[in-house]
Amino acid sequence: MSENKQISEIEVVKQVITSLQAQSASFTMDALHCQKDTVKLIAEQGQHYLIAFKNNQPR
């Protein structure tokens, strides 16, 4: 849970992903996190992910 109102939820999730890079982890996220940078960060670390997306996403 994020209590810091100075950082967006997207940045907090990126920090969590980075902090778990040495561990095996699977991430499940809602459409807010369907972002190229977030997915790239997870994939570069060899982690697994499941992200929901909305129909308005082109790809």
Residue, then its C-alpha position, 0 to 999 in steps of 0.5 A: m500500500s502506498e502512503n506517499k502522495q508524492i509518487s504515482e502508483i506506477e512509480v511505486v510499482k516500478q520500485v517494487i519490481t526493481s526491489l524483487q529483481a533477485q527473487s522469483a516473482s509473478f506480478t498481476m496488475d490492472a490496466l493502469h500498469c499496462q505500460k511499455d516501461t513497466v512490462k519491459l522492466i519485468a521482462e528484463q528481470g526474467q519475471h512473469y506477469l499478467i496484466a489486464f488491459k482495456n479494449n482501448q489499447p491499440r496493441 
